[in-house]
């Protein structure tokens, strides 16, 4: 609880200094927070400001922030025929962005031999 309060206080104190950061510093900070790093400097400032405000209020910094649990869970996704590879790539990218490589045991996308894609 004390560490979280310190993090929230740091986020509150840093809001005014964001505008003074360089584009490289903004991108580094956004990368560390798992946020997009594209756009003009004003976009980066706005994005980082919003994330820091959320952190200062104890809110998740991302809509896709993942709750970490110690028990393994299985998930099943249904996709349209022909989109299996796209779904697998999207999952792998999300895992990489969230830095969950050590948390995810396996992604298995069954594709039957000889099946043809609709696309």
Biopython code that builds the backbone (N, CA, C, O; Angstrom):
import numpy as np
from Bio.PDB.StructureBuilder import StructureBuilder

atoms = [
    (1, "UNK", "N", (0.829, -1.188, 0.000)),
    (1, "UNK", "CA", (0.000, 0.000, 0.000)),
    (1, "UNK", "C", (0.874, 1.252, 0.000)),
    (1, "UNK", "O", (0.559, 2.234, -0.671)),
    (2, "UNK", "N", (1.958, 1.214, 0.744)),
    (2, "UNK", "CA", (2.844, 2.379, 0.819)),
    (2, "UNK", "C", (3.525, 2.614, -0.524)),
    (2, "UNK", "O", (3.650, 3.758, -0.962)),
    (3, "UNK", "N", (3.964, 1.545, -1.180)),
    (3, "UNK", "CA", (4.622, 1.683, -2.484)),
    (3, "UNK", "C", (3.653, 2.247, -3.512)),
    (3, "UNK", "O", (4.041, 3.070, -4.341)),
    (4, "UNK", "N", (2.400, 1.814, -3.466)),
    (4, "UNK", "CA", (1.402, 2.317, -4.416)),
    (4, "UNK", "C", (1.150, 3.802, -4.188)),
    (4, "UNK", "O", (1.034, 4.569, -5.144)),
    (5, "UNK", "N", (1.066, 4.209, -2.926)),
    (5, "UNK", "CA", (0.860, 5.629, -2.616)),
    (5, "UNK", "C", (2.043, 6.461, -3.105)),
    (5, "UNK", "O", (1.850, 7.566, -3.613)),
    (6, "UNK", "N", (3.256, 5.948, -2.961)),
    (6, "UNK", "CA", (4.440, 6.660, -3.440)),
    (6, "UNK", "C", (4.408, 6.796, -4.952)),
    (6, "UNK", "O", (4.756, 7.848, -5.488)),
    (7, "UNK", "N", (3.993, 5.737, -5.649)),
    (7, "UNK", "CA", (3.881, 5.774, -7.110)),
    (7, "UNK", "C", (2.833, 6.785, -7.541)),
    (7, "UNK", "O", (3.046, 7.534, -8.494)),
    (8, "UNK", "N", (1.688, 6.813, -6.837)),
    (8, "UNK", "CA", (0.629, 7.757, -7.168)),
    (8, "UNK", "C", (1.089, 9.203, -6.931)),
    (8, "UNK", "O", (0.771, 10.092, -7.721)),
    (9, "UNK", "N", (1.824, 9.432, -5.861)),
    (9, "UNK", "CA", (2.330, 10.774, -5.568)),
    (9, "UNK", "C", (3.338, 11.209, -6.625)),
    (9, "UNK", "O", (3.334, 12.365, -7.047)),
    (10, "UNK", "N", (4.202, 10.288, -7.056)),
    (10, "UNK", "CA", (5.176, 10.593, -8.106)),
    (10, "UNK", "C", (4.466, 10.965, -9.402)),
    (10, "UNK", "O", (4.877, 11.897, -10.094)),
    (11, "UNK", "N", (3.408, 10.242, -9.727)),
    (11, "UNK", "CA", (2.639, 10.538, -10.940)),
    (11, "UNK", "C", (1.999, 11.915, -10.850)),
    (11, "UNK", "O", (1.982, 12.650, -11.837)),
    (12, "UNK", "N", (1.467, 12.281, -9.670)),
    (12, "UNK", "CA", (0.858, 13.611, -9.494)),
    (12, "UNK", "C", (1.894, 14.718, -9.655)),
    (12, "UNK", "O", (1.629, 15.738, -10.290)),
    (13, "UNK", "N", (3.079, 14.508, -9.073)),
    (13, "UNK", "CA", (4.128, 15.527, -9.129)),
    (13, "UNK", "C", (4.687, 15.717, -10.530)),
    (13, "UNK", "O", (5.133, 16.813, -10.867)),
    (14, "UNK", "N", (4.672, 14.674, -11.353)),
    (14, "UNK", "CA", (5.320, 14.734, -12.659)),
    (14, "UNK", "C", (4.454, 15.342, -13.751)),
    (14, "UNK", "O", (4.961, 15.609, -14.840)),
    (15, "UNK", "N", (3.175, 15.569, -13.507)),
    (15, "UNK", "CA", (2.289, 16.078, -14.550)),
    (15, "UNK", "C", (2.795, 17.373, -15.190)),
    (15, "UNK", "O", (2.794, 17.463, -16.418)),
    (16, "UNK", "N", (3.226, 18.378, -14.425)),
    (16, "UNK", "CA", (3.665, 19.620, -15.069)),
    (16, "UNK", "C", (4.937, 19.476, -15.897)),
    (16, "UNK", "O", (5.150, 20.272, -16.811)),
    (17, "UNK", "N", (5.787, 18.499, -15.615)),
    (17, "UNK", "CA", (7.071, 18.391, -16.302)),
    (17, "UNK", "C", (6.981, 17.639, -17.630)),
    (17, "UNK", "O", (7.949, 17.622, -18.391)),
    (18, "UNK", "N", (5.854, 17.027, -17.915)),
    (18, "UNK", "CA", (5.721, 16.245, -19.142)),
    (18, "UNK", "C", (5.915, 17.112, -20.376)),
    (18, "UNK", "O", (6.560, 16.681, -21.331)),
    (19, "UNK", "N", (5.381, 18.303, -20.378)),
    (19, "UNK", "CA", (5.485, 19.193, -21.536)),
    (19, "UNK", "C", (6.930, 19.572, -21.837)),
    (19, "UNK", "O", (7.241, 19.935, -22.971)),
    (20, "UNK", "N", (7.808, 19.498, -20.863)),
    (20, "UNK", "CA", (9.209, 19.864, -21.046)),
    (20, "UNK", "C", (10.070, 18.701, -21.538)),
    (20, "UNK", "O", (11.249, 18.886, -21.840)),
    (21, "UNK", "N", (9.490, 17.509, -21.620)),
    (21, "UNK", "CA", (10.254, 16.341, -22.046)),
    (21, "UNK", "C", (10.488, 16.378, -23.557)),
    (21, "UNK", "O", (9.695, 16.947, -24.307)),
    (22, "UNK", "N", (11.594, 15.761, -23.990)),
    (22, "UNK", "CA", (11.867, 15.647, -25.427)),
    (22, "UNK", "C", (11.009, 14.516, -25.999)),
    (22, "UNK", "O", (10.453, 13.710, -25.254)),
    (23, "UNK", "N", (10.910, 14.468, -27.315)),
    (23, "UNK", "CA", (10.135, 13.416, -27.970)),
    (23, "UNK", "C", (10.725, 12.053, -27.617)),
    (23, "UNK", "O", (9.977, 11.113, -27.350)),
    (24, "UNK", "N", (12.038, 11.929, -27.610)),
    (24, "UNK", "CA", (12.679, 10.656, -27.269)),
    (24, "UNK", "C", (12.333, 10.242, -25.840)),
    (24, "UNK", "O", (12.052, 9.071, -25.588)),
    (25, "UNK", "N", (12.352, 11.188, -24.904)),
    (25, "UNK", "CA", (12.000, 10.877, -23.511)),
    (25, "UNK", "C", (10.535, 10.463, -23.397)),
    (25, "UNK", "O", (10.201, 9.531, -22.666)),
    (26, "UNK", "N", (9.662, 11.167, -24.126)),
    (26, "UNK", "CA", (8.236, 10.824, -24.113)),
    (26, "UNK", "C", (8.020, 9.403, -24.635)),
    (26, "UNK", "O", (7.274, 8.623, -24.044)),
    (27, "UNK", "N", (8.681, 9.075, -25.750)),
    (27, "UNK", "CA", (8.525, 7.748, -26.339)),
    (27, "UNK", "C", (9.055, 6.659, -25.410)),
    (27, "UNK", "O", (8.451, 5.592, -25.298)),
    (28, "UNK", "N", (10.168, 6.919, -24.749)),
    (28, "UNK", "CA", (10.725, 5.946, -23.810)),
    (28, "UNK", "C", (9.756, 5.706, -22.662)),
    (28, "UNK", "O", (9.508, 4.562, -22.282)),
    (29, "UNK", "N", (9.212, 6.778, -22.114)),
    (29, "UNK", "CA", (8.269, 6.652, -21.001)),
    (29, "UNK", "C", (7.003, 5.909, -21.436)),
    (29, "UNK", "O", (6.500, 5.051, -20.710)),
    (30, "UNK", "N", (6.499, 6.241, -22.613)),
    (30, "UNK", "CA", (5.310, 5.558, -23.121)),
    (30, "UNK", "C", (5.594, 4.081, -23.373)),
    (30, "UNK", "O", (4.754, 3.229, -23.083)),
    (31, "UNK", "N", (6.767, 3.776, -23.908)),
    (31, "UNK", "CA", (7.148, 2.371, -24.145)),
    (31, "UNK", "C", (7.180, 1.621, -22.823)),
    (31, "UNK", "O", (6.686, 0.497, -22.736)),
    (32, "UNK", "N", (7.761, 2.234, -21.788)),
    (32, "UNK", "CA", (7.841, 1.595, -20.473)),
    (32, "UNK", "C", (6.465, 1.337, -19.873)),
    (32, "UNK", "O", (6.291, 0.418, -19.073)),
    (33, "UNK", "N", (5.494, 2.149, -20.261)),
    (33, "UNK", "CA", (4.132, 2.001, -19.748)),
    (33, "UNK", "C", (3.251, 1.156, -20.669)),
    (33, "UNK", "O", (2.065, 0.970, -20.398)),
    (34, "UNK", "N", (3.837, 0.641, -21.764)),
    (34, "UNK", "CA", (3.081, -0.204, -22.678)),
    (34, "UNK", "C", (2.085, 0.556, -23.535)),
    (34, "UNK", "O", (1.062, 0.004, -23.940)),
    (35, "UNK", "N", (2.377, 1.820, -23.815)),
    (35, "UNK", "CA", (1.476, 2.663, -24.594)),
    (35, "UNK", "C", (2.025, 2.872, -26.008)),
    (35, "UNK", "O", (3.201, 2.627, -26.280)),
    (36, "UNK", "N", (1.134, 3.337, -26.907)),
    (36, "UNK", "CA", (1.566, 3.657, -28.271)),
    (36, "UNK", "C", (2.556, 4.809, -28.222)),
    (36, "UNK", "O", (2.461, 5.691, -27.369)),
    (37, "UNK", "N", (3.518, 4.791, -29.160)),
    (37, "UNK", "CA", (4.564, 5.813, -29.180)),
    (37, "UNK", "C", (4.552, 6.613, -30.476)),
    (37, "UNK", "O", (5.557, 7.233, -30.823)),
    (38, "UNK", "N", (3.439, 6.611, -31.195)),
    (38, "UNK", "CA", (3.363, 7.294, -32.474)),
    (38, "UNK", "C", (2.614, 8.609, -32.345)),
    (38, "UNK", "O", (1.839, 8.813, -31.410)),
    (39, "UNK", "N", (2.858, 9.497, -33.299)),
    (39, "UNK", "CA", (2.151, 10.771, -33.330)),
    (39, "UNK", "C", (3.082, 11.946, -33.122)),
    (39, "UNK", "O", (4.289, 11.796, -32.932)),
    (40, "UNK", "N", (2.476, 13.122, -33.164)),
    (40, "UNK", "CA", (3.239, 14.356, -32.929)),
    (40, "UNK", "C", (3.558, 14.490, -31.441)),
    (40, "UNK", "O", (3.012, 13.764, -30.611)),
    (41, "UNK", "N", (4.445, 15.423, -31.120)),
    (41, "UNK", "CA", (4.819, 15.614, -29.722)),
    (41, "UNK", "C", (3.591, 15.935, -28.882)),
    (41, "UNK", "O", (3.467, 15.450, -27.757)),
    (42, "UNK", "N", (2.690, 16.741, -29.410)),
    (42, "UNK", "CA", (1.488, 17.087, -28.649)),
    (42, "UNK", "C", (0.646, 15.842, -28.353)),
    (42, "UNK", "O", (0.040, 15.741, -27.286)),
    (43, "UNK", "N", (0.608, 14.891, -29.301)),
    (43, "UNK", "CA", (-0.115, 13.630, -29.074)),
    (43, "UNK", "C", (0.554, 12.819, -27.966)),
    (43, "UNK", "O", (-0.119, 12.255, -27.103)),
    (44, "UNK", "N", (1.890, 12.768, -28.000)),
    (44, "UNK", "CA", (2.632, 12.012, -26.993)),
    (44, "UNK", "C", (2.455, 12.623, -25.603)),
    (44, "UNK", "O", (2.280, 11.911, -24.615)),
    (45, "UNK", "N", (2.503, 13.957, -25.548)),
    (45, "UNK", "CA", (2.313, 14.660, -24.275)),
    (45, "UNK", "C", (0.920, 14.361, -23.722)),
    (45, "UNK", "O", (0.765, 14.054, -22.539)),
    (46, "UNK", "N", (-0.088, 14.452, -24.585)),
    (46, "UNK", "CA", (-1.459, 14.189, -24.150)),
    (46, "UNK", "C", (-1.628, 12.746, -23.659)),
    (46, "UNK", "O", (-2.256, 12.498, -22.630)),
    (47, "UNK", "N", (-1.058, 11.807, -24.411)),
    (47, "UNK", "CA", (-1.168, 10.392, -24.050)),
    (47, "UNK", "C", (-0.496, 10.113, -22.712)),
    (47, "UNK", "O", (-1.067, 9.440, -21.854)),
    (48, "UNK", "N", (0.730, 10.635, -22.532)),
    (48, "UNK", "CA", (1.450, 10.410, -21.283)),
    (48, "UNK", "C", (0.757, 11.109, -20.116)),
    (48, "UNK", "O", (0.702, 10.570, -19.011)),
    (49, "UNK", "N", (0.231, 12.298, -20.360)),
    (49, "UNK", "CA", (-0.496, 13.025, -19.319)),
    (49, "UNK", "C", (-1.708, 12.219, -18.858)),
    (49, "UNK", "O", (-1.958, 12.091, -17.660)),
    (50, "UNK", "N", (-2.458, 11.678, -19.816)),
    (50, "UNK", "CA", (-3.632, 10.877, -19.466)),
    (50, "UNK", "C", (-3.251, 9.638, -18.663)),
    (50, "UNK", "O", (-3.922, 9.291, -17.691)),
    (51, "UNK", "N", (-2.169, 8.973, -19.073)),
    (51, "UNK", "CA", (-1.732, 7.774, -18.357)),
    (51, "UNK", "C", (-1.297, 8.135, -16.947)),
    (51, "UNK", "O", (-1.650, 7.443, -15.991)),
    (52, "UNK", "N", (-0.538, 9.210, -16.809)),
    (52, "UNK", "CA", (-0.068, 9.625, -15.481)),
    (52, "UNK", "C", (-1.242, 10.030, -14.578)),
    (52, "UNK", "O", (-1.231, 9.749, -13.380)),
    (53, "UNK", "N", (-2.244, 10.687, -15.152)),
    (53, "UNK", "CA", (-3.423, 11.058, -14.349)),
    (53, "UNK", "C", (-4.133, 9.804, -13.842)),
    (53, "UNK", "O", (-4.536, 9.728, -12.681)),
    (54, "UNK", "N", (-4.278, 8.823, -14.733)),
    (54, "UNK", "CA", (-4.909, 7.569, -14.316)),
    (54, "UNK", "C", (-4.113, 6.918, -13.190)),
    (54, "UNK", "O", (-4.684, 6.450, -12.205)),
    (55, "UNK", "N", (-2.789, 6.891, -13.343)),
    (55, "UNK", "CA", (-1.936, 6.293, -12.319)),
    (55, "UNK", "C", (-2.050, 7.048, -10.999)),
    (55, "UNK", "O", (-2.068, 6.439, -9.930)),
    (56, "UNK", "N", (-2.128, 8.379, -11.078)),
    (56, "UNK", "CA", (-2.222, 9.204, -9.875)),
    (56, "UNK", "C", (-3.506, 8.926, -9.103)),
    (56, "UNK", "O", (-3.554, 9.108, -7.886)),
    (57, "UNK", "N", (-4.541, 8.488, -9.805)),
    (57, "UNK", "CA", (-5.814, 8.177, -9.160)),
    (57, "UNK", "C", (-5.988, 6.682, -8.905)),
    (57, "UNK", "O", (-7.060, 6.236, -8.496)),
    (58, "UNK", "N", (-4.932, 5.917, -9.146)),
    (58, "UNK", "CA", (-4.983, 4.492, -8.885)),
    (58, "UNK", "C", (-5.775, 3.694, -9.902)),
    (58, "UNK", "O", (-6.180, 2.565, -9.625)),
    (59, "UNK", "N", (-6.002, 4.269, -11.085)),
    (59, "UNK", "CA", (-6.754, 3.589, -12.135)),
    (59, "UNK", "C", (-5.803, 2.840, -13.061)),
    (59, "UNK", "O", (-4.627, 3.195, -13.145)),
    (60, "UNK", "N", (-6.288, 1.807, -13.760)),
    (60, "UNK", "CA", (-5.430, 1.115, -14.730)),
    (60, "UNK", "C", (-4.988, 2.073, -15.824)),
    (60, "UNK", "O", (-5.782, 2.894, -16.285)),
    (61, "UNK", "N", (-3.742, 1.981, -16.240)),
    (61, "UNK", "CA", (-3.216, 2.890, -17.257)),
    (61, "UNK", "C", (-3.645, 2.496, -18.653)),
    (61, "UNK", "O", (-3.479, 3.273, -19.594)),
    (62, "UNK", "N", (-4.191, 1.309, -18.804)),
    (62, "UNK", "CA", (-4.601, 0.825, -20.118)),
    (62, "UNK", "C", (-5.892, 0.046, -19.983)),
    (62, "UNK", "O", (-6.123, -0.629, -18.979)),
    (63, "UNK", "N", (-6.734, 0.143, -21.002)),
    (63, "UNK", "CA", (-7.986, -0.617, -20.993)),
    (63, "UNK", "C", (-7.709, -2.116, -21.079)),
    (63, "UNK", "O", (-8.525, -2.930, -20.647)),
    (64, "UNK", "N", (-6.558, -2.476, -21.637)),
    (64, "UNK", "CA", (-6.247, -3.899, -21.797)),
    (64, "UNK", "C", (-5.248, -4.389, -20.752)),
    (64, "UNK", "O", (-4.601, -5.418, -20.945)),
    (65, "UNK", "N", (-5.120, -3.655, -19.645)),
    (65, "UNK", "CA", (-4.203, -4.070, -18.602)),
    (65, "UNK", "C", (-4.624, -5.429, -18.064)),
    (65, "UNK", "O", (-5.807, -5.674, -17.828)),
    (66, "UNK", "N", (-3.667, -6.293, -17.874)),
    (66, "UNK", "CA", (-3.950, -7.671, -17.523)),
    (66, "UNK", "C", (-3.781, -7.886, -16.029)),
    (66, "UNK", "O", (-2.784, -7.476, -15.434)),
    (67, "UNK", "N", (-4.780, -8.541, -15.429)),
    (67, "UNK", "CA", (-4.687, -8.942, -14.027)),
    (67, "UNK", "C", (-3.849, -10.210, -13.945)),
    (67, "UNK", "O", (-4.144, -11.193, -14.625)),
    (68, "UNK", "N", (-2.830, -10.196, -13.137)),
    (68, "UNK", "CA", (-1.954, -11.361, -13.025)),
    (68, "UNK", "C", (-2.454, -12.267, -11.901)),
    (68, "UNK", "O", (-2.776, -11.809, -10.805)),
    (69, "UNK", "N", (-2.509, -13.548, -12.199)),
    (69, "UNK", "CA", (-3.013, -14.534, -11.263)),
    (69, "UNK", "C", (-2.027, -15.690, -11.214)),
    (69, "UNK", "O", (-1.314, -15.937, -12.187)),
    (70, "UNK", "N", (-1.978, -16.397, -10.100)),
    (70, "UNK", "CA", (-1.026, -17.498, -9.980)),
    (70, "UNK", "C", (-1.584, -18.809, -10.523)),
    (70, "UNK", "O", (-0.816, -19.702, -10.884)),
    (71, "UNK", "N", (-2.888, -18.938, -10.585)),
    (71, "UNK", "CA", (-3.510, -20.154, -11.087)),
    (71, "UNK", "C", (-3.612, -20.106, -12.613)),
    (71, "UNK", "O", (-3.988, -19.078, -13.176)),
    (72, "UNK", "N", (-3.278, -21.218, -13.289)),
    (72, "UNK", "CA", (-3.394, -21.227, -14.753)),
    (72, "UNK", "C", (-4.865, -21.242, -15.185)),
    (72, "UNK", "O", (-5.720, -21.832, -14.524)),
    (73, "UNK", "N", (-5.127, -20.588, -16.289)),
    (73, "UNK", "CA", (-6.470, -20.536, -16.846)),
    (73, "UNK", "C", (-6.409, -20.904, -18.321)),
    (73, "UNK", "O", (-5.412, -20.645, -18.995)),
    (74, "UNK", "N", (-7.477, -21.509, -18.813)),
    (74, "UNK", "CA", (-7.602, -21.843, -20.223)),
    (74, "UNK", "C", (-8.647, -20.938, -20.831)),
    (74, "UNK", "O", (-9.678, -20.663, -20.217)),
    (75, "UNK", "N", (-8.381, -20.475, -22.039)),
    (75, "UNK", "CA", (-9.344, -19.650, -22.752)),
    (75, "UNK", "C", (-9.525, -20.210, -24.155)),
    (75, "UNK", "O", (-8.575, -20.694, -24.770)),
    (76, "UNK", "N", (-10.741, -20.140, -24.648)),
    (76, "UNK", "CA", (-11.063, -20.627, -25.972)),
    (76, "UNK", "C", (-11.663, -19.477, -26.759)),
    (76, "UNK", "O", (-12.595, -18.817, -26.300)),
    (77, "UNK", "N", (-11.127, -19.241, -27.945)),
    (77, "UNK", "CA", (-11.633, -18.188, -28.818)),
    (77, "UNK", "C", (-12.177, -18.813, -30.087)),
    (77, "UNK", "O", (-11.587, -19.749, -30.627)),
    (78, "UNK", "N", (-13.277, -18.311, -30.555)),
    (78, "UNK", "CA", (-13.832, -18.776, -31.821)),
    (78, "UNK", "C", (-13.569, -17.704, -32.867)),
    (78, "UNK", "O", (-13.821, -16.521, -32.637)),
    (79, "UNK", "N", (-13.057, -18.132, -34.025)),
    (79, "UNK", "CA", (-12.762, -17.186, -35.095)),
    (79, "UNK", "C", (-13.486, -17.607, -36.365)),
    (79, "UNK", "O", (-13.922, -18.750, -36.507)),
    (80, "UNK", "N", (-13.598, -16.672, -37.265)),
    (80, "UNK", "CA", (-14.155, -16.982, -38.579)),
    (80, "UNK", "C", (-13.123, -17.791, -39.361)),
    (80, "UNK", "O", (-11.918, -17.621, -39.177)),
    (81, "UNK", "N", (-13.605, -18.665, -40.228)),
    (81, "UNK", "CA", (-12.719, -19.491, -41.038)),
    (81, "UNK", "C", (-11.764, -18.593, -41.839)),
    (81, "UNK", "O", (-12.197, -17.645, -42.494)),
    (82, "UNK", "N", (-10.490, -18.896, -41.781)),
    (82, "UNK", "CA", (-9.494, -18.141, -42.529)),
    (82, "UNK", "C", (-8.793, -17.064, -41.717)),
    (82, "UNK", "O", (-7.821, -16.478, -42.193)),
    (83, "UNK", "N", (-9.263, -16.785, -40.497)),
    (83, "UNK", "CA", (-8.667, -15.730, -39.687)),
    (83, "UNK", "C", (-7.836, -16.275, -38.527)),
    (83, "UNK", "O", (-7.415, -15.514, -37.655)),
    (84, "UNK", "N", (-7.600, -17.575, -38.512)),
    (84, "UNK", "CA", (-6.867, -18.180, -37.410)),
    (84, "UNK", "C", (-5.469, -17.583, -37.259)),
    (84, "UNK", "O", (-5.044, -17.254, -36.152)),
    (85, "UNK", "N", (-4.761, -17.448, -38.375)),
    (85, "UNK", "CA", (-3.399, -16.888, -38.326)),
    (85, "UNK", "C", (-3.389, -15.451, -37.837)),
    (85, "UNK", "O", (-2.499, -15.054, -37.085)),
    (86, "UNK", "N", (-4.374, -14.669, -38.258)),
    (86, "UNK", "CA", (-4.469, -13.275, -37.826)),
    (86, "UNK", "C", (-4.719, -13.189, -36.327)),
    (86, "UNK", "O", (-4.123, -12.361, -35.638)),
    (87, "UNK", "N", (-5.595, -14.040, -35.827)),
    (87, "UNK", "CA", (-5.885, -14.060, -34.395)),
    (87, "UNK", "C", (-4.639, -14.453, -33.604)),
    (87, "UNK", "O", (-4.346, -13.857, -32.568)),
    (88, "UNK", "N", (-3.911, -15.447, -34.089)),
    (88, "UNK", "CA", (-2.690, -15.869, -33.399)),
    (88, "UNK", "C", (-1.660, -14.735, -33.371)),
    (88, "UNK", "O", (-1.050, -14.478, -32.333)),
    (89, "UNK", "N", (-1.465, -14.057, -34.506)),
    (89, "UNK", "CA", (-0.512, -12.932, -34.546)),
    (89, "UNK", "C", (-0.929, -11.827, -33.598)),
    (89, "UNK", "O", (-0.088, -11.268, -32.894)),
    (90, "UNK", "N", (-2.210, -11.502, -33.565)),
    (90, "UNK", "CA", (-2.705, -10.445, -32.683)),
    (90, "UNK", "C", (-2.484, -10.804, -31.219)),
    (90, "UNK", "O", (-2.077, -9.955, -30.426)),
    (91, "UNK", "N", (-2.748, -12.051, -30.859)),
    (91, "UNK", "CA", (-2.505, -12.488, -29.483)),
    (91, "UNK", "C", (-1.024, -12.385, -29.124)),
    (91, "UNK", "O", (-0.672, -11.903, -28.047)),
    (92, "UNK", "N", (-0.171, -12.835, -30.021)),
    (92, "UNK", "CA", (1.275, -12.778, -29.753)),
    (92, "UNK", "C", (1.763, -11.337, -29.605)),
    (92, "UNK", "O", (2.611, -11.057, -28.758)),
    (93, "UNK", "N", (1.238, -10.421, -30.419)),
    (93, "UNK", "CA", (1.610, -9.013, -30.307)),
    (93, "UNK", "C", (1.145, -8.430, -28.974)),
    (93, "UNK", "O", (1.889, -7.698, -28.323)),
    (94, "UNK", "N", (-0.086, -8.754, -28.567)),
    (94, "UNK", "CA", (-0.603, -8.257, -27.288)),
    (94, "UNK", "C", (0.225, -8.790, -26.123)),
    (94, "UNK", "O", (0.497, -8.061, -25.169)),
    (95, "UNK", "N", (0.622, -10.041, -26.197)),
    (95, "UNK", "CA", (1.451, -10.639, -25.151)),
    (95, "UNK", "C", (2.799, -9.929, -25.084)),
    (95, "UNK", "O", (3.314, -9.672, -23.996)),
    (96, "UNK", "N", (3.364, -9.616, -26.230)),
    (96, "UNK", "CA", (4.651, -8.926, -26.278)),
    (96, "UNK", "C", (4.543, -7.511, -25.711)),
    (96, "UNK", "O", (5.394, -7.088, -24.928)),
    (97, "UNK", "N", (3.506, -6.787, -26.103)),
    (97, "UNK", "CA", (3.323, -5.405, -25.630)),
    (97, "UNK", "C", (3.125, -5.372, -24.115)),
    (97, "UNK", "O", (3.662, -4.497, -23.434)),
    (98, "UNK", "N", (2.358, -6.321, -23.591)),
    (98, "UNK", "CA", (2.096, -6.379, -22.156)),
    (98, "UNK", "C", (3.231, -7.053, -21.375)),
    (98, "UNK", "O", (3.177, -7.161, -20.150)),
    (99, "UNK", "N", (4.260, -7.505, -22.108)),
    (99, "UNK", "CA", (5.413, -8.190, -21.508)),
    (99, "UNK", "C", (4.967, -9.406, -20.677)),
    (99, "UNK", "O", (5.375, -9.577, -19.528)),
    (100, "UNK", "N", (4.129, -10.233, -21.285)),
    (100, "UNK", "CA", (3.580, -11.401, -20.603)),
    (100, "UNK", "C", (4.174, -12.712, -21.096)),
    (100, "UNK", "O", (3.605, -13.774, -20.846)),
    (101, "UNK", "N", (5.299, -12.662, -21.787)),
    (101, "UNK", "CA", (5.884, -13.867, -22.351)),
    (101, "UNK", "C", (6.117, -14.945, -21.292)),
    (101, "UNK", "O", (5.951, -16.133, -21.571)),
    (102, "UNK", "N", (6.496, -14.544, -20.088)),
    (102, "UNK", "CA", (6.751, -15.522, -19.030)),
    (102, "UNK", "C", (5.461, -15.998, -18.370)),
    (102, "UNK", "O", (5.471, -16.995, -17.647)),
    (103, "UNK", "N", (4.353, -15.299, -18.609)),
    (103, "UNK", "CA", (3.077, -15.644, -17.979)),
    (103, "UNK", "C", (2.212, -16.554, -18.849)),
    (103, "UNK", "O", (1.364, -17.281, -18.331)),
    (104, "UNK", "N", (2.418, -16.520, -20.154)),
    (104, "UNK", "CA", (1.608, -17.295, -21.083)),
    (104, "UNK", "C", (2.360, -18.570, -21.428)),
    (104, "UNK", "O", (3.476, -18.525, -21.944)),
    (105, "UNK", "N", (1.743, -19.695, -21.140)),
    (105, "UNK", "CA", (2.409, -20.968, -21.387)),
    (105, "UNK", "C", (2.402, -21.320, -22.864)),
    (105, "UNK", "O", (3.428, -21.718, -23.415)),
    (106, "UNK", "N", (1.224, -21.172, -23.521)),
    (106, "UNK", "CA", (1.153, -21.617, -24.902)),
    (106, "UNK", "C", (-0.068, -21.032, -25.594)),
    (106, "UNK", "O", (-1.115, -20.826, -24.980)),
    (107, "UNK", "N", (0.092, -20.769, -26.882)),
    (107, "UNK", "CA", (-1.033, -20.420, -27.748)),
    (107, "UNK", "C", (-1.128, -21.545, -28.762)),
    (107, "UNK", "O", (-0.162, -21.854, -29.460)),
    (108, "UNK", "N", (-2.295, -22.148, -28.834)),
    (108, "UNK", "CA", (-2.494, -23.261, -29.758)),
    (108, "UNK", "C", (-3.647, -22.924, -30.685)),
    (108, "UNK", "O", (-4.773, -22.716, -30.235)),
    (109, "UNK", "N", (-3.368, -22.870, -31.973)),
    (109, "UNK", "CA", (-4.394, -22.580, -32.971)),
    (109, "UNK", "C", (-4.509, -23.801, -33.877)),
    (109, "UNK", "O", (-3.682, -24.003, -34.766)),
    (110, "UNK", "N", (-5.539, -24.614, -33.646)),
    (110, "UNK", "CA", (-5.689, -25.814, -34.473)),
    (110, "UNK", "C", (-6.212, -25.468, -35.862)),
    (110, "UNK", "O", (-7.215, -24.769, -36.009)),
    (111, "UNK", "N", (-5.528, -25.962, -36.858)),
    (111, "UNK", "CA", (-5.963, -25.800, -38.246)),
    (111, "UNK", "C", (-5.893, -27.193, -38.872)),
    (111, "UNK", "O", (-4.845, -27.839, -38.853)),
    (112, "UNK", "N", (-6.997, -27.637, -39.415)),
    (112, "UNK", "CA", (-7.045, -28.973, -40.001)),
    (112, "UNK", "C", (-6.263, -29.020, -41.302)),
    (112, "UNK", "O", (-6.327, -28.096, -42.113)),
    (113, "UNK", "N", (-5.533, -30.094, -41.491)),
    (113, "UNK", "CA", (-4.798, -30.311, -42.736)),
    (113, "UNK", "C", (-5.783, -30.411, -43.884)),
    (113, "UNK", "O", (-6.793, -31.108, -43.783)),
    (114, "UNK", "N", (-5.497, -29.724, -44.967)),
    (114, "UNK", "CA", (-6.330, -29.803, -46.157)),
    (114, "UNK", "C", (-7.527, -28.879, -46.157)),
    (114, "UNK", "O", (-8.233, -28.783, -47.161)),
    (115, "UNK", "N", (-7.774, -28.187, -45.037)),
    (115, "UNK", "CA", (-8.900, -27.242, -45.000)),
    (115, "UNK", "C", (-8.517, -26.018, -45.810)),
    (115, "UNK", "O", (-7.367, -25.582, -45.778)),
    (116, "UNK", "N", (-9.457, -25.474, -46.521)),
    (116, "UNK", "CA", (-9.178, -24.285, -47.320)),
    (116, "UNK", "C", (-9.762, -23.061, -46.643)),
    (116, "UNK", "O", (-10.753, -23.148, -45.917)),
    (117, "UNK", "N", (-9.155, -21.951, -46.882)),
    (117, "UNK", "CA", (-9.601, -20.691, -46.303)),
    (117, "UNK", "C", (-10.664, -20.067, -47.186)),
    (117, "UNK", "O", (-10.645, -20.208, -48.409)),
    (118, "UNK", "N", (-11.597, -19.371, -46.539)),
    (118, "UNK", "CA", (-12.666, -18.691, -47.282)),
    (118, "UNK", "C", (-12.127, -17.457, -47.963)),
    (118, "UNK", "O", (-12.631, -17.068, -49.017)),
    (119, "UNK", "N", (-11.114, -16.828, -47.389)),
    (119, "UNK", "CA", (-10.599, -15.565, -47.914)),
    (119, "UNK", "C", (-9.958, -15.743, -49.216)),
    (119, "UNK", "O", (-9.470, -14.776, -49.800)),
]
sb = StructureBuilder()
sb.init_structure("model")
sb.init_model(0)
sb.init_chain("A")
sb.init_seg("    ")
for serial, (resi, resn, name, xyz) in enumerate(atoms, 1):
    if name == "N":
        sb.init_residue(resn, " ", resi, " ")
    sb.init_atom(name, np.array(xyz, "f"), 0.0, 1.0, " ", f" {name:<3s}", serial, name[0])
structure = sb.get_structure()
